[in-house]
Amino acid sequence: MTTILRGNIIHAPALGRLETLERGYLVLEDGVIRGLYPALPAACRNAPVEDYGENLILQSFADMHLHAPQYAMVGMGMDLPLLDWLNTYTFPVEARYADLDYARRSYRKLAADLIARGTTRVAMFSTLHTDATLILMEELERAGVTGYVGKVNMDRNGGEKLQETTDESVAETLRWLEQCCFEHIKPILTPRFTPSCTDTLMEQLGRIAAERRLYVQSHLSENTGEMDWVGELCPDCGEYWETYAKHGLWKSHTIMAHCVHSSEREQRAMAEAGVLAVHCADSNVNILSGTAPVRQLLERGVRVALGSDVAGGAQLGMPQVITASIRASKVKCMETGMPFLTVPEGYYLGTTAGHRYFGAGEGFAAGDALHAVVVDESRFPEPARPLSLSERLERALYLMDDRDLRAVYSEGRKVLG
């Protein structure tokens, strides 16, 4: 079935480059992009048109790192560094998800709020609880979110209420994988981070990843205290990344969140292996970790996308994550002279860079299922002069929230509006 969206189309086919189409047409065939056109093709003149007038049609957002159970504690513990924050707030909150009724309520709220804010693709941590993880995947599927969810593995340093034995962790991971039967939400192996996983568990996860051809997500070089701890736990590894590599978990499509303090050698290892670095600017400031050198990562060939890192990050909406990333890069610029991220670059990292992880092309690419949001700017202040589409995008990223989304499309389906 042919369907057509009309409006002011803005997408990012390359880092730092915007393409705009004023009052253009986005033509779909069964939810898949056929092309962008300044005038309606003759072959489509009898197809229905969803005309959004002067509204903006933008790419939807991809949040490549967040902790689903921590949505319940957003805005808490913001005065603590990472390890204290984990022990004081995070681990006790995550232990609550043994209660499946609570998990259902919490995850249904999160899934709805993601779509309401225009996030249609995610890479997400659950908890170590298998059944709660399956509930999370079910609620995301129901809401229209697509992407990857991981049952967290941790067989050490989780305290009494948030720790498995190694055998339990492996057995529960296999049980979870056998029950994953969702169309749009897929499993990803998720060792929480090296301090939470013994070598024996990491070795088993590496074997499962290889046998089942699964992707992997974890954390890397977020905080200097964490890095010192990793060095004590793994004296045979010279750098943090090697604790994953030695067990087969460092490979193409591995997601590593943060990378704030990655050395040049670690950065080059990411580029060579095809590891995705996920920049979480708001979280890194909130829990006193630092500011990742995003420009340096990009220049060294590392693939970079953005994450909210809820609840270290206090903003679920990706427009706020994008603008926080731009501000953080300006701090880095003032400190080091490294060029800051521009608005088109931030938009690319919060959209196309994440979508590419899932096999999408660049921007609104022909052949891709549509992931888009329609932004109504009527709530914004009246501008003093006519604005270009690139200026309107900039203003939307800094001002928009869920009240301004007129429609959301995910995997070719209209899921909001």
C-alpha positions in Angstrom: 0.0 0.0 0.0 1.3 3.4 -0.9 1.1 6.2 1.6 2.5 9.7 1.5 3.5 12.2 4.1 3.8 15.9 3.2 5.6 18.6 5.3 8.9 20.3 5.8 11.4 17.3 5.7 14.8 17.5 7.5 17.2 14.6 7.7 20.9 14.0 8.3 22.4 11.7 5.6 26.0 12.3 6.9 27.7 13.7 10.0 27.3 17.5 9.9 25.2 17.6 6.7 21.5 18.3 6.7 19.2 17.8 3.7 15.9 19.8 3.8 12.9 19.7 1.6 10.3 22.4 2.0 6.7 21.2 1.7 8.1 18.0 0.3 6.7 14.5 -0.1 7.9 11.4 1.7 6.5 8.3 -0.2 6.1 5.0 1.5 5.3 1.5 0.3 4.0 -0.7 3.1 5.8 1.5 5.6 9.1 1.4 3.7 10.6 4.6 2.3 10.4 4.7 -1.5 11.8 8.2 -1.8 11.7 12.0 -1.1 10.2 14.3 -3.7 9.8 18.0 -4.1 6.7 17.3 -6.2 4.3 14.4 -6.0 5.2 11.8 -8.6 2.6 11.1 -11.2 2.3 7.5 -10.3 1.3 8.5 -6.7 -1.4 11.0 -7.5 -4.2 8.6 -6.4 -2.5 7.6 -3.2 -3.7 9.1 0.2 -1.6 12.0 1.5 -1.1 12.8 5.2 -0.5 16.5 4.9 1.2 18.0 7.9 1.2 21.5 6.6 4.1 23.6 7.8 5.1 21.1 10.5 8.6 19.5 10.5 9.0 15.9 9.6 12.2 14.8 11.3 14.0 11.4 11.8 12.9 9.8 15.1 15.5 9.4 17.8 17.6 6.4 18.8 18.6 6.1 22.5 21.6 3.7 22.5 22.1 3.4 26.2 19.6 3.5 29.1 18.7 1.5 32.1 15.0 0.7 32.1 14.6 0.0 35.9 16.3 3.3 36.7 13.5 5.4 35.2 11.9 5.1 38.6 14.8 7.0 40.2 15.4 9.8 37.7 16.6 12.9 39.6 17.9 11.0 42.7 21.5 10.8 44.0 22.8 13.4 41.6 25.4 14.6 44.2 27.2 11.2 44.3 30.0 9.8 42.1 29.4 6.7 40.1 30.3 3.9 42.6 28.6 5.5 45.6 25.5 6.2 43.4 25.3 2.6 42.3 25.4 1.2 45.9 23.2 3.9 47.5 20.4 4.2 44.9 20.7 2.0 41.8 21.2 -1.5 43.2 18.4 -1.2 45.8 16.0 0.2 43.2 16.9 -2.6 40.7 16.3 -5.2 43.4 12.6 -4.1 43.4 12.1 -5.6 40.0 11.8 -9.1 41.5 8.2 -7.8 42.0 6.6 -8.5 38.6 3.5 -6.3 39.3 5.8 -3.4 40.0 7.9 -4.2 36.9 4.8 -4.2 34.7 3.7 -0.8 36.0 7.1 0.8 35.7 8.0 -0.6 32.3 4.6 0.3 30.8 5.1 3.9 31.8 8.7 4.0 30.4 7.6 2.5 27.1 4.8 5.0 26.6 7.0 7.9 27.6 9.7 6.9 25.1 7.2 6.9 22.2 5.7 10.2 23.5 9.2 11.8 23.2 9.9 10.4 19.7 12.4 7.7 20.7 11.6 4.6 18.5 14.9 2.7 18.7 16.8 1.7 21.9 19.6 -0.4 23.3 18.5 -0.9 26.9 19.6 -2.6 30.1 16.9 -4.4 32.2 17.9 -6.0 35.5 19.1 -9.5 36.3 15.5 -10.7 36.7 14.6 -12.9 33.7 10.8 -12.6 34.0 10.9 -8.8 34.6 13.1 -8.5 31.5 10.5 -10.4 29.4 7.8 -8.0 30.7 10.0 -5.0 29.7 10.4 -6.4 26.2 6.6 -7.1 25.9 5.7 -3.5 27.0 8.2 -2.0 24.5 6.8 -4.1 21.8 3.2 -3.1 22.7 4.1 0.6 22.7 5.9 0.5 19.3 9.5 0.8 20.4 12.0 -1.3 18.5 15.6 -2.4 19.3 17.5 -4.4 21.8 17.0 -5.3 25.5 19.4 -7.1 27.7 19.0 -9.2 30.9 21.8 -7.9 33.1 24.4 -10.4 34.2 26.2 -9.9 37.5 27.7 -12.6 39.7 29.8 -10.3 42.0 29.7 -7.0 43.8 26.0 -6.6 43.7 25.2 -7.0 47.4 22.8 -9.5 48.9 19.7 -8.6 46.8 21.2 -8.0 43.4 23.6 -10.8 42.6 23.4 -14.2 41.0 25.8 -17.1 41.2 27.7 -17.7 38.0 25.6 -20.9 37.3 22.4 -19.0 37.9 23.4 -16.1 35.7 24.2 -18.5 32.8 21.1 -20.6 33.3 18.8 -17.6 33.5 20.3 -16.0 30.5 19.6 -19.2 28.5 16.1 -19.4 29.8 15.5 -15.7 28.8 16.9 -16.3 25.3 14.6 -19.2 24.8 11.6 -17.1 25.7 12.5 -14.1 23.5 9.9 -14.3 20.8 9.2 -10.6 19.9 9.0 -9.1 16.5 10.6 -5.8 17.1 12.5 -6.2 20.4 15.5 -8.5 20.3 17.9 -9.8 22.9 21.4 -8.4 23.5 23.9 -9.9 26.0 24.5 -7.5 28.9 27.4 -8.1 31.3 26.7 -5.0 33.5 30.4 -4.1 33.6 33.6 -5.9 34.5 33.4 -5.3 38.3 30.0 -7.1 38.3 31.1 -10.2 36.3 33.7 -12.8 37.1 36.0 -14.1 34.4 34.1 -17.4 34.4 30.9 -15.6 33.7 32.4 -13.4 31.0 33.9 -16.5 29.3 30.5 -18.2 29.3 28.8 -15.1 27.9 31.4 -14.9 25.2 30.6 -18.5 24.2 26.9 -17.8 24.1 27.5 -14.7 22.0 29.5 -16.7 19.5 27.2 -19.7 19.4 24.0 -17.6 19.0 25.5 -14.7 17.1 24.3 -12.2 19.6 25.4 -8.6 20.1 26.8 -7.3 23.4 26.5 -4.1 25.4 28.3 -2.9 28.5 30.2 0.0 30.0 33.7 1.3 29.4 36.1 3.8 31.0 33.3 5.9 32.5 34.9 6.9 35.8 38.4 6.9 37.1 37.4 5.2 40.3 35.7 2.4 38.3 38.8 2.1 36.1 41.1 1.7 39.1 38.8 -1.0 40.4 38.9 -2.8 37.1 42.7 -2.7 37.2 42.7 -4.3 40.7 40.2 -7.0 39.6 41.9 -7.8 36.3 45.7 -7.4 36.8 46.3 -9.4 33.7 44.7 -6.7 31.5 46.6 -3.6 30.6 43.4 -1.6 29.8 39.7 -1.8 30.5 38.7 -2.9 27.0 40.9 -6.0 27.2 38.7 -7.4 30.0 36.0 -7.8 27.3 38.2 -8.7 24.4 39.8 -11.7 26.1 36.4 -13.4 26.4 35.2 -12.7 22.8 32.9 -9.8 23.8 34.8 -7.1 21.9 33.6 -7.3 18.3 31.6 -5.6 15.6 28.3 -4.2 17.0 29.5 -4.4 20.6 28.1 -1.3 22.4 30.2 0.4 25.0 28.7 3.3 26.9 30.6 6.3 28.0 34.3 6.0 26.9 35.0 9.2 28.9 38.6 8.3 29.7 39.5 5.9 26.9 43.2 6.1 26.0 44.3 6.4 22.4 45.0 2.7 22.3 41.5 1.9 23.6 39.9 4.3 21.0 41.9 2.6 18.2 40.8 -0.8 19.4 37.2 0.4 19.2 37.6 1.6 15.7 39.4 -1.6 14.5 36.8 -3.9 16.0 33.7 -1.9 15.0 32.6 -1.2 18.6 30.0 1.5 19.0 30.8 4.2 21.6 27.7 5.7 23.2 28.2 9.2 24.5 26.0 10.0 27.6 26.8 13.7 28.3 24.2 14.4 30.9 25.0 11.4 33.0 28.7 11.9 32.8 28.3 15.4 34.3 25.7 14.4 36.8 27.7 11.7 38.4 31.1 13.5 38.1 32.7 11.2 35.5 33.9 13.8 33.1 33.3 14.8 29.4 34.0 12.3 26.7 36.2 13.5 23.8 33.6 12.9 21.1 35.5 14.8 18.4 38.6 12.8 19.1 36.7 9.5 18.9 35.1 10.5 15.6 38.5 11.6 14.1 40.0 8.2 15.1 37.3 6.4 13.2 35.2 5.3 16.2 31.5 4.9 15.5 29.6 7.2 18.0 25.9 7.5 18.9 24.1 9.1 21.9 22.4 7.7 25.0 20.2 9.2 27.7 21.7 6.8 30.3 18.7 7.1 32.5 18.9 7.5 35.4 22.5 8.8 35.6 21.1 11.1 32.9 18.1 12.9 34.1 16.4 13.5 30.7 14.6 10.8 28.8 13.9 12.9 25.7 16.6 12.7 23.1 16.4 16.3 22.0 17.6 17.2 25.5 20.3 14.5 25.2 21.4 16.0 21.8 21.7 19.6 23.2 23.4 18.3 26.4 26.0 16.6 24.1 26.5 19.9 22.2 27.0 21.8 25.5 29.4 19.2 26.8 31.5 19.4 23.6 31.7 23.2 24.1 33.1 22.6 27.6 35.7 20.3 26.0 36.4 22.9 23.4 37.1 25.6 26.1 39.3 23.1 28.0 41.3 21.7 25.0 40.5 23.6 21.9 38.9 20.5 20.3 36.1 21.6 17.9 32.7 21.4 19.5 29.7 19.5 18.0 27.5 21.6 15.7 23.7 21.2 15.7 23.7 19.2 12.5 26.3 16.9 14.0 24.3 16.5 17.2 21.2 15.7 15.2 23.1 13.1 13.2 24.5 11.4 16.3 21.0 11.3 18.0 19.3 9.9 14.9 21.2 8.4 11.9 24.2 7.2 13.9 21.9 5.1 16.2 19.6 4.0 13.4 22.6 2.7 11.4 23.4 0.2 14.2 20.1 -1.5 13.3 21.0 -1.7 9.6 19.4 1.5 8.4 20.9 3.7 5.7 21.8 7.4 6.0 19.0 9.7 6.9 15.6 9.0 5.3 17.1 6.3 3.0 15.1 4.5 0.4 14.5 0.9 1.4 14.4 1.7 5.1 11.2 1.3 7.3 10.1 4.8 8.3 11.2 6.1 11.7 10.0 9.7 12.0 8.5 12.3 14.2 6.2 15.2 13.2 6.9 18.4 15.2 4.3 21.1 15.6 6.1 24.4 16.5 2.9 26.4 17.4 3.8 26.4 21.1 7.2 28.0 20.4 7.7 31.8 20.6 6.9 33.6 17.4 10.1 34.3 15.6 11.1 37.9 14.6 11.7 36.9 11.0 11.2 33.9 8.7 13.4 31.0 9.6 15.2 28.6 7.4 14.4 24.9 7.9 17.9 24.4 9.4 17.2 27.2 11.9 13.8 25.6 12.7 15.5 22.3 13.4 17.9 24.0 15.8 15.1 25.7 17.6 13.0 22.5 17.8 15.9 20.5 19.3 16.3 23.1 22.0 12.6 23.8 22.7 10.6 20.7 21.9 9.1 18.2 24.3 6.3 15.6 24.2 3.7 18.4 23.9 5.0 19.3 20.4 4.9 15.9 18.7 1.9 15.5 16.4 2.8 12.1 15.2 5.5 9.3 15.6 6.3 6.6 13.1 8.2 3.5 14.1 9.2 0.7 11.7 6.8 2.1 9.2 3.9 2.1 11.6 2.1 5.2 13.0 2.4 4.6 16.7 1.3 8.1 18.0 -1.0 10.7 16.6 
